[in-house]
Amino acid sequence: MSSTVSHQRDKRSLDYAIRSGIAGGLAGCIAKTAVAPLDRVKILFQASNPDFQKYAGTWTGAYRAGLAIYRDGGARGLLQGHSATLLRIFPYAAIKFMVYDQWRALLIPNMDNETNFRRFTAGALAGMTSVTFTYPLELVRVRMAFHSQLSSDSAGQTRLSFLRAMRVIYKEGSTPSPAARTTTAQIFERFPVLKFYRGFTVTMVGMIPYAGTAFLTWDFLRAHFFPVIDDHSKRPHPLANLAIGAVSGAISQTVSYPFEVIRRRMQVGGLTRPDRWLRWGETMRAVYANGGWRGFYVGLGIGYLKIIPMTAISFAVWQGGKSLLGA
């Protein structure tokens, strides 16, 4: 394999976009599977699941929470919600990486236009585009991960499957008495698909710093260590892609984490206030009342344990996949 790669490819062609999308989708699935147990624990911490709050706040708490999940549900418990994750992550990652290539080619047609602001904008737009098309699957995934076996056993319920989670969300907010319905409940009744978009606004806002910073860092570091000379650049080693992806994940997680905590709370809000959306203000106040400013960073340690390897793997496999597919 050549150690250099030409930059003359037409990255805006349909053929390139499809190959990049396939590589990105597979990269997302592999990366998410590698960190699935950590993701389950992190969601339980972020959304303040009452069965697991006693474990939050310490590094050993994540380990003890994982053991509790394993004791109650075995390996399936650690992977609960992962089926929905895979259903969501392939199109999400495929769209994100494919659209990033397109936005980057549009905003940075040549090296004279290569600025950090344009890199950030291309990444942010790619993230927002992918979220718009896949958000309902994300909400179902979070609900499945939030649902704990301990609560199920005490309530005499069965494990929350993908289809059952969808039915539960679809029926949320239904009240037998018209007089008891709020304005939002009436909107939910008329447009039930909106129930699958709880927390969508904060997700979109949080995606701007998350995806923007991730792709900015990725693009900047690759350009710094593997600069383009005479329209050719040295092909990074997979370990270099892993390292650059890891740094990108760490920085993007740090700048966007408070938005993620607020988003998780709003996503599971249908369990506490099924008749309406939780508002930004009340959600932020609830987080602050529960843990002060530190409440906006609950689970950040396990977030690093999850996001750093996940981002590293996704970027590295994306690049490797594109190379194998000839993109």
C-alpha positions as CSV (number, residue, x, y, z in Angstrom):
1,M,0.0,0.0,0.0
2,S,1.3,3.4,-0.9
3,S,2.4,5.6,2.0
4,T,1.1,8.7,0.3
5,V,-2.4,9.6,-0.9
6,S,-3.6,12.0,-3.6
7,H,-6.1,14.7,-2.9
8,Q,-7.4,14.9,-6.5
9,R,-10.4,12.6,-5.8
10,D,-13.8,14.1,-6.4
11,K,-15.1,14.0,-2.8
12,R,-18.4,15.4,-3.9
13,S,-19.2,12.6,-6.2
14,L,-22.0,10.1,-5.4
15,D,-19.7,7.2,-5.5
16,Y,-17.3,8.7,-3.0
17,A,-20.2,9.7,-0.7
18,I,-21.6,6.2,-0.7
19,R,-18.2,4.6,0.1
20,S,-17.5,7.1,2.8
21,G,-21.0,6.6,4.3
22,I,-20.6,2.8,4.4
23,A,-17.2,3.1,6.0
24,G,-18.5,5.6,8.5
25,G,-21.6,3.4,9.4
26,L,-19.4,0.3,10.0
27,A,-16.9,2.4,12.0
28,G,-19.7,3.7,14.3
29,C,-21.1,0.2,14.9
30,I,-17.7,-1.2,15.8
31,A,-16.8,1.7,18.1
32,K,-20.2,1.7,19.9
33,T,-20.1,-2.1,20.5
34,A,-16.6,-1.7,22.0
35,V,-17.9,0.7,24.7
36,A,-21.5,-0.5,25.1
37,P,-21.3,-1.5,28.8
38,L,-19.8,1.9,29.7
39,D,-22.5,3.7,27.7
40,R,-25.2,1.9,29.7
41,V,-23.7,2.9,33.0
42,K,-23.1,6.5,31.9
43,I,-26.8,6.9,30.9
44,L,-28.0,5.6,34.2
45,F,-25.7,8.1,36.0
46,Q,-26.6,11.1,33.8
47,A,-30.4,10.5,34.0
48,S,-30.2,10.0,37.8
49,N,-31.7,6.5,37.8
50,P,-32.7,6.0,41.5
51,D,-31.3,2.5,41.5
52,F,-27.8,3.6,40.6
53,Q,-27.4,7.1,42.2
54,K,-25.5,5.5,45.1
55,Y,-22.7,4.5,42.7
56,A,-22.3,7.9,41.0
57,G,-19.5,10.4,41.8
58,T,-16.5,8.0,42.1
59,W,-14.3,6.1,39.7
60,T,-15.1,2.9,41.5
61,G,-18.8,3.6,41.3
62,A,-18.9,2.9,37.6
63,Y,-17.3,-0.5,38.2
64,R,-19.7,-1.3,41.1
65,A,-22.6,-0.2,39.0
66,G,-21.5,-2.5,36.2
67,L,-21.2,-5.4,38.6
68,A,-24.8,-4.7,39.9
69,I,-26.1,-4.7,36.3
70,Y,-24.3,-7.9,35.6
71,R,-25.6,-9.6,38.7
72,D,-29.2,-8.7,37.9
73,G,-29.2,-9.2,34.1
74,G,-25.9,-10.9,33.1
75,A,-24.2,-9.8,29.9
76,R,-27.6,-8.9,28.4
77,G,-28.0,-6.4,31.1
78,L,-24.8,-4.6,30.2
79,L,-25.8,-4.5,26.6
80,Q,-29.4,-3.5,27.2
81,G,-30.4,-0.9,24.6
82,H,-27.6,-1.9,22.3
83,S,-29.9,-3.3,19.7
84,A,-31.5,0.2,19.4
85,T,-27.9,1.7,19.5
86,L,-26.9,-0.4,16.4
87,L,-30.1,0.5,14.6
88,R,-29.4,4.1,15.2
89,I,-25.6,4.3,15.0
90,F,-25.2,2.9,11.5
91,P,-27.3,5.5,9.8
92,Y,-26.1,8.2,12.3
93,A,-22.4,7.5,11.7
94,A,-22.9,6.9,8.0
95,I,-24.7,10.3,7.5
96,K,-22.3,12.1,9.8
97,F,-19.1,11.0,8.1
98,M,-20.5,11.1,4.6
99,V,-22.0,14.6,5.1
100,Y,-18.8,15.9,6.8
101,D,-16.9,15.0,3.6
102,Q,-19.5,16.9,1.6
103,W,-19.7,20.0,3.8
104,R,-15.9,20.1,4.0
105,A,-15.5,20.0,0.3
106,L,-18.1,22.7,0.0
107,L,-16.6,25.0,2.7
108,I,-13.0,24.2,2.0
109,P,-12.6,23.8,-1.8
110,N,-8.9,24.4,-1.6
111,M,-6.1,25.0,0.9
112,D,-6.5,28.8,0.7
113,N,-9.9,28.4,2.4
114,E,-8.7,25.9,5.1
115,T,-9.4,27.7,8.4
116,N,-10.3,26.4,11.8
117,F,-13.6,28.1,11.7
118,R,-14.5,26.3,8.5
119,R,-13.4,23.0,9.9
120,F,-15.5,23.6,13.0
121,T,-18.5,24.6,10.9
122,A,-18.3,21.5,8.6
123,G,-18.2,19.2,11.7
124,A,-21.0,21.0,13.4
125,L,-23.2,20.8,10.3
126,A,-22.4,17.2,9.8
127,G,-23.4,16.3,13.4
128,M,-26.6,18.3,13.2
129,T,-27.6,16.7,9.9
130,S,-27.1,13.2,11.2
131,V,-29.0,13.9,14.5
132,T,-32.0,15.3,12.6
133,F,-32.5,12.1,10.7
134,T,-31.8,9.6,13.5
135,Y,-33.0,11.2,16.8
136,P,-36.1,9.0,17.4
137,L,-33.9,6.0,17.5
138,E,-31.6,7.7,20.0
139,L,-34.5,8.4,22.3
140,V,-35.6,4.8,22.2
141,R,-32.0,3.7,22.9
142,V,-31.8,6.0,26.0
143,R,-35.1,4.8,27.4
144,M,-34.0,1.1,27.0
145,A,-30.7,1.9,28.7
146,F,-32.3,3.9,31.5
147,H,-34.7,1.1,32.3
148,S,-33.2,-1.0,35.1
149,Q,-33.8,-4.6,36.1
150,L,-34.2,-3.6,39.7
151,S,-37.1,-1.3,39.0
152,S,-38.7,-4.0,36.7
153,D,-38.5,-6.6,39.3
154,S,-40.2,-4.4,41.9
155,A,-42.9,-3.4,39.5
156,G,-43.5,-6.9,38.1
157,Q,-42.5,-5.7,34.6
158,T,-40.5,-7.5,31.9
159,R,-37.3,-6.3,30.2
160,L,-37.9,-3.3,28.0
161,S,-37.5,-4.4,24.4
162,F,-37.1,-2.1,21.4
163,L,-40.7,-2.4,20.2
164,R,-42.1,-2.2,23.7
165,A,-40.0,1.0,24.4
166,M,-41.5,2.5,21.2
167,R,-45.0,1.6,22.3
168,V,-44.4,3.1,25.8
169,I,-43.1,6.4,24.4
170,Y,-46.0,6.5,21.8
171,K,-48.6,6.1,24.5
172,E,-47.0,8.6,27.0
173,G,-49.2,11.5,28.1
174,S,-52.5,9.8,27.2
175,T,-55.1,11.0,29.8
176,P,-58.7,9.7,30.0
177,S,-60.1,13.1,30.9
178,P,-60.0,15.9,28.3
179,A,-60.0,18.4,31.2
180,A,-56.8,17.0,32.6
181,R,-54.9,17.5,29.3
182,T,-52.4,20.3,29.0
183,T,-51.8,22.2,25.8
184,T,-48.6,20.1,25.1
185,A,-50.6,16.9,25.9
186,Q,-53.1,17.9,23.3
187,I,-50.3,18.4,20.8
188,F,-48.8,15.1,21.7
189,E,-52.2,13.4,21.1
190,R,-52.6,15.0,17.7
191,F,-48.9,14.5,16.7
192,P,-47.7,11.5,18.7
193,V,-44.4,11.4,16.6
194,L,-43.3,14.5,18.6
195,K,-43.0,12.3,21.7
196,F,-39.9,10.8,20.0
197,Y,-38.3,14.2,19.9
198,R,-38.0,15.0,23.7
199,G,-34.7,16.8,24.3
200,F,-34.2,17.4,20.5
201,T,-33.4,21.1,20.9
202,V,-30.7,20.7,23.5
203,T,-29.3,17.8,21.5
204,M,-29.0,20.0,18.4
205,V,-27.4,22.9,20.4
206,G,-25.0,20.4,22.1
207,M,-24.1,18.9,18.8
208,I,-22.6,22.2,17.6
209,P,-19.6,22.2,20.1
210,Y,-19.4,18.4,20.2
211,A,-19.2,17.5,16.5
212,G,-17.6,20.8,15.6
213,T,-14.8,20.5,18.1
214,A,-14.3,16.8,17.3
215,F,-13.9,17.3,13.6
216,L,-11.9,20.6,14.1
217,T,-9.4,18.8,16.3
218,W,-9.2,15.8,14.0
219,D,-8.7,17.9,10.9
220,F,-6.2,20.3,12.5
221,L,-4.0,17.6,14.0
222,R,-3.9,15.6,10.7
223,A,-3.0,18.7,8.8
224,H,-0.3,19.6,11.3
225,F,1.3,16.2,11.5
226,F,0.6,15.0,7.9
227,P,0.6,18.2,5.8
228,V,-0.4,18.3,2.1
229,I,2.6,18.9,-0.1
230,D,2.2,19.2,-3.9
231,D,-1.4,17.9,-3.6
232,H,-0.1,14.7,-1.8
233,S,0.1,13.9,1.9
234,K,1.7,11.1,3.8
235,R,-0.9,8.5,4.7
236,P,-1.2,8.3,8.6
237,H,-0.6,5.0,10.3
238,P,-3.7,3.5,11.9
239,L,-2.2,4.1,15.3
240,A,-1.8,7.8,14.4
241,N,-5.5,7.9,13.5
242,L,-6.3,6.2,16.8
243,A,-4.3,8.8,18.7
244,I,-5.7,11.8,16.9
245,G,-9.2,10.4,17.3
246,A,-8.7,9.9,21.0
247,V,-7.6,13.5,21.5
248,S,-10.5,14.7,19.4
249,G,-12.9,12.7,21.6
250,A,-11.5,14.0,24.9
251,I,-11.7,17.7,23.9
252,S,-15.1,17.5,22.3
253,Q,-16.5,15.6,25.4
254,T,-15.2,18.2,27.7
255,V,-16.7,21.2,26.0
256,S,-20.1,19.7,25.3
257,Y,-20.7,17.5,28.4
258,P,-23.2,19.8,30.3
259,F,-25.4,19.8,27.2
260,E,-25.3,16.0,27.3
261,V,-26.4,15.8,30.9
262,I,-29.4,18.2,30.3
263,R,-30.3,16.2,27.2
264,R,-30.4,12.9,29.0
265,R,-32.7,14.3,31.7
266,M,-35.0,15.7,29.0
267,Q,-35.0,12.4,27.1
268,V,-36.2,10.4,30.1
269,G,-38.6,13.2,31.1
270,G,-41.5,11.3,29.7
271,L,-41.3,8.9,32.6
272,T,-41.8,11.8,35.2
273,R,-43.8,14.3,33.1
274,P,-45.4,12.3,30.3
275,D,-47.9,15.1,29.6
276,R,-45.4,17.6,28.3
277,W,-41.8,18.4,27.3
278,L,-39.4,19.4,30.1
279,R,-38.1,22.9,29.5
280,W,-34.4,23.9,29.5
281,G,-34.7,26.1,32.5
282,E,-36.4,23.6,34.8
283,T,-34.1,20.8,33.7
284,M,-31.0,22.9,34.5
285,R,-32.5,23.9,37.8
286,A,-33.2,20.3,38.7
287,V,-29.7,19.2,37.8
288,Y,-28.2,22.1,39.8
289,A,-30.5,21.3,42.8
290,N,-29.4,17.7,42.7
291,G,-25.7,18.2,42.6
292,G,-24.7,21.9,42.2
293,W,-22.4,22.8,39.3
294,R,-20.8,19.4,39.6
295,G,-24.2,17.9,38.6
296,F,-23.6,19.1,35.1
297,Y,-20.5,16.9,35.0
298,V,-21.8,13.8,36.7
299,G,-20.5,10.7,34.9
300,L,-17.8,12.7,33.1
301,G,-15.1,10.3,34.2
302,I,-16.9,7.3,32.7
303,G,-17.7,9.6,29.8
304,Y,-14.0,9.9,29.1
305,L,-13.5,6.1,29.5
306,K,-16.2,5.7,26.9
307,I,-15.8,8.6,24.4
308,I,-12.0,8.5,24.0
309,P,-11.7,4.9,22.8
310,M,-15.0,5.2,20.9
311,T,-13.9,8.3,19.0
312,A,-10.5,6.9,18.4
313,I,-11.9,3.7,16.9
314,S,-14.6,5.4,14.9
315,F,-12.2,7.8,13.2
316,A,-9.5,5.1,12.6
317,V,-12.0,2.5,11.2
318,W,-13.6,5.2,9.1
319,Q,-10.3,6.0,7.4
320,G,-9.3,2.4,7.1
321,G,-12.7,1.5,5.7
322,K,-12.5,4.3,3.1
323,S,-9.1,3.0,2.1
324,L,-10.4,-0.5,1.7
325,L,-13.4,0.6,-0.3
326,G,-11.2,2.8,-2.5
327,A,-12.7,6.1,-1.4
